[in-house]
Amino acid sequence: MQKLCAAVAAAVVLAVTLPAQAEEIHVAIAANFTAPATDLAPVFEKQTGNKVKLSFGSTGAFYAQIKNGAPFDILLAADAKTPVKIEAEGMGVKGSSFTYAQGKLVFWSADPSRVDAAGKAVKEMKFDKCAVADPRLAPYGEAAYQTLEALHLLDQYKPKFVTGNNIGKTFQFVKTGNVQVGFVALSQVYKNGKLTSGSGWIVPAQYYKPIKQDAVLLKHGEKSAAAKQFMQFLRSHEANKVKLDYGYAVK
């Protein structure tokens, strides 16, 4: 009898400590948020017992996939416009979108001595090519164009541009050394208060419009408790700390 009681007690404890219905959610994530999302996912999994499958890419490509029925539960976009559009077109849960991070732009080179922290290298233009994301598709590309317009340098830069269709590809152009410099997301080269490699000038926010990045709960995840938990987790102090570590601004 004592053994039976002990077994029952152990089963009760196990039932309390494990989630009643652990789920797996699929989150589509803008390429610039790759590193923080990779850090955040295991924290969320440990806290909730749920699993998170991460897919990284361009917001525009994810929009097309969602429209064609891709089974994503959440989109973490690189902009604010796409989540609004997704809600308006009935592919997202009305009123679920919010700004999870505000991105920052950096003029960066893989060469540790090419770009000075004061940004003189931007005006001196001692390089052959400059990588930039397509401003029609990527908010970081739009911010780069706005910066150069503010500095009255856009016309001089245009012949030097090597254009990527998203910020992930743009970063790869510069990281591999195929292009000497480029305008990339700060989060791609920054952690814990400093650049992780190369050299760069963090572009002052006054030169470009705020890069607000919004999350939206998609219709596929509307009934998922885990998806709703993840949306809440993104607003937590713990999640915000990770975002700050990668150079994002948070509300």
N, C-alpha and C positions, 0 to 999 in steps of 0.2 A: 504493500500500500504506500509506504514511504517513497519507494522508487517511482511509483506511478505519480504521486503528488509532485515529486521533483521534476519529472518529465513534463507534466502539465505546466508547472511554473516556468520552466525554461521555454516552453512553446509560447507562453503568454508574453514573456520578455522579448522574444524574437519578433513576435507579431507587432509589438509596440515600436521596436527600434527600426524595423524595415518599412519602407513605404508600402502602403496598401496596394497601389497599382503603379509600379514604376513604368515610365514611358520613355520612348525615344522621340526627340523632336529634330527636325531638319531646318537649319537656319542658313539662309543665303546672306552672305556678308560681302560688302564692298571691299575691294582689294586693299585699300589703305588701312583697313581695320584688322588686317590679318593677324598681326602680332598680339594686340590686346585681346582679341577674341580667343586666340589659342591659349592665352594665359587664363582667361576667365572661365572657359568651358569646364575644366576639371574642378574649379572651385564650386561652380554651380552643381556639378554632378555629385560632389562630396556632400554638399549641403542638403540636397534633395533626394538623392538616389536615382534620379532620372539621367538619361543619356542624351548627349547633344552631338548631332552630326553636323559638321561645318562644311560649307561649300563657299569658295572664294572666287570672285570674278568682278566683272563690271556691272554696275547697276542697270545699264541699258540692256545688257544681255539677260540679266535676271528678270527684268520686266517682260521681255519677250517670252522667256521660258514660263513664267507664271501665267501669262496670257494664254499660253498653249497647254496649260494644265499641269505644270511641274508641281510635285507634291511638297512644296516648301511650307513650313508653318509660320515662319517669321522672315521678314526682310530687314536687314540693317543696310540702308542705302547710303550712298555717298553724297546725297543731296536731300532737300526737303520736298522738291517738286514731285519726284516719283511716288513716294508714299501717298501724297495727296491725290495724285492721279489714280493710283491703285484703289484707294477708297472710293473715289468718285465713279470708277468703272465697275464697282461691285466685287472686286477681287480681294479687298481687304475689309476688315471689321471697322465699321464706322466709328470714328472718335478714338481709335486705338493708337494713332500715330503720335509720336513725340520726339523731341530732339534728344538723342542719346549722347551726342558729342558735337563739338565744334572744331573743325580741322584747322590746321595751320600749314602755311606754305614755306618751303625752304629752297633756296638756290644752292645746289649741292654738287660736289664732285667726289669721286672715289679717291682722287689724289689728295692726300692730306695737306698739301701746301698750295693748292690752286685757288681756293676761295677764302678770302679773309672774312672775319666775323662782322666787320663793319659794312661789307657789301661793295667795296670799291671795285672788286672784280666784275661786278655786273656792268658797270659803266666802262671799264677798261676794255672788256670784250677780247681778252687774249686767248681765244679759242676758235676752233673751226666750226664746231657744231654744238647746238644746245637742244636737249630733249625737252619736249613739252607734250602734255596730253591734249588731245583734240578738244578745244573749248566748246564745241557743239555737243560733245558727249560726256565730258568729264568736268566736274566743278573745279578741280585743281588746275585744269588747263585754262578754264575761264578766269580763275584767279591770277594765273600767270600773265595772261593777256592784259588784265586790268592793271596789274603791277607795272608792266612795261609801258602801258599807255600813260600811267601816272608819272612815270620817269621820263616820258617822251623818248622812248627807245624802241618802241614796237617795230617801226619800219626798218630800223637797223638790224633787228633780230630776225625778222621773217626769213631772209635768205639763209640763215644758219639753222633754222628749225629742223629737227627730226621729230616727227609727230607720232605718238602712240595713241591707240584708240581707247586706252584706259591708263590709269596711273600706275598699275602694276607693271605693264609693259614699258612705260616711260622710265620707271625706276630701273628696270633691268638694262635698258640701253646704257644708263650711266654707271650702274653697279659693275657691269662687265668691262667697262672702259671703252666700249665701242663708240660712245659719245662722251666728250670731255666733261660737260656740265649739263645740268638740267634743273627744271623746276619740279620738285616732287613733294609728296606729303611728308611733313616733319616726322610723323609716326614711323615712317619707314627707315629712319636713320637716327632715331633719338630714343633714349631711355634714361630714366633717373637723373634728369637734369643736364644731360650732355649728349653730344653726338656720339654714336656708337662706332662710327668709322668715317674716313674721308674728312672733308672740310666743307663748311657751309655758312650761309648767311640766312638767318631766320628772318623772313620778310615781315616788316612791321604791318600790323593788321590794318593800318590806315590806308594801305595801298590797294586793298581788295575788299570786296563785299564779304561778310561773314559766310564761312562754309558750314552751314548748318546741316548736320547729318541726322536724318530721322529714321526711326524704326517703325514698322507697322506689323500688326498681327494679321496674317492672311486668313482667308476663309477656310483653308485647309486645316488651320490650327485653332479655329474658333471654339471648338469644344474640347480642346486639349488643356487640361489643368497645368501640365508641365510647360506648355508654351506661354500661358499666362504668368506662371511663376518666373519664367525667364525674362519676360518683359518687365516684371517688377524688379528682378535682380539687377537689370541694367541700370536702374535708378538708385541702387543701393550705395551706401558710403564706400563699401568695399570695391564695387565696380568702378566708382568714380575715381578712387585712388589709382587704380590701374590705368585708367584713361589719362589722368594727369601725368603719370610716370612716362607715358608715351608722347607727351606734349600736347594733348588735346585740351581744350577749354571745356569746362562743364558748368552747368547752371547750379 
